[in-house]
């Protein structure tokens, strides 16, 4: 026993190494070495990345395309490639029947010469040549008011009825003159007959004729007196004198002021109504001295107001003042615009763009692409037009400039010669929105 414990040192080392090797060989079937585990982990990560890439096949290509587009810069506005695409929407393909039913029309866009207008801030005024302050010709008390503020009235329409002592006296004098003329006429006719029968002398016949002529003159003077007072001289049904008379408007228009109050005494120097013909209005603006050489009377103009931001009203420059205001150093200018529908109101603020004199030498004439306002729609908040080509109708974002007589200047996004949808753009927009909604529900 003692001999077992007393083993030589060299022998003990050999026995320890043999036991340790056995332990290692016994655990190989259950555990992996650190190097093997690391290698396996690397393989698993690579597989997971490949699986993620397979699940999203478009992300990598889209990222590369976006990066490529971010590096592109348009040089002259005509390179309308990817930077003007309307959200990557594919072209719409429609049949001839669908195009006709939707009312779609297109036209070729060409470069045109336009002149930069002179834009001014203005105020809308009534046409001073078609405004009337309606007042009675003689003092009178208001006994009937037939018109209210804002009413549309016709030429000669009665606005109010007044009662006047002066009119009553004038009408009484007219009736008296009419009676005297009737008596003088009968006396003259009788004298003429008697003179023919040689019953009365020549002087009596002449006296009767003179009285008759005098009565006719008196009647004419009484009739003129009534006419000057604005009263109709036609006889009344009962043959009595009348003291009432109408106050009427001289032309058709709108009652823009009313001061007539029932029972009040009206005077000739106090207008009862103000009637204005608002079918044509004046757009009043002030010109600076430096701009006087750019415009001339007769030039066309475009008027816009805040109340109708998407609409414009065509007018004509009709007046430029002959004197410069010494305080403001400006010159008054006036544009006339038609207002048949009555949407423009006096005292509105407006912006007027007056066509300038087109002189190439002065650089006033420029060239630009113009499209009708109906051709432009908003898609995702961006102005968009539809281009017609062999693939169908493609939406394209554009950058717009100023508005000129119902047309819009296109700064970039289009090229001359392309066909743009000029009618039916909203129908194409609706089709795209419908298809996008359908695609959204599919997910």
Secondary structure, 3 states (H helix, E strand, C coil): CHHHHCCCHHHHHHHHHHHHHHHHHHCCCCCCCHHHHHHHHHHHHHHHHHHHHHHCHHHHHHHHHHHHHHCCCCCCCCCCCHHHECCCCCCECCCHHHHHHCCCEEEECCEEEEECCEEEEEEEEECHHHEEEECCCCCEEEEEECCCCCCEECCCCEEEEEECHHHHHHHHHHHHHHHHHHHHHHHHHHHHHHHHCCCCCHHHHHHHHHHHHHHHHHHHHHHHHHHHCCCCCCCCCCCCCCCEEEEECCCCEEEEEECCCCCCEECCCCCCEEEECCCEEEEEEEEEHHHHHHCCCCCEEEEECHHHCCCCEEEEEEEECCCCCCCCCEEEEEEEEECCCCCCCCCCEEEEEECCCCCHHHCCEEEEEEEEHHHCEEECCEEEEEEEECCEEEEEECEEEEEECCEEEEEECCCCCCEEEEECHHHHHHHHHHHHHHHHHHC
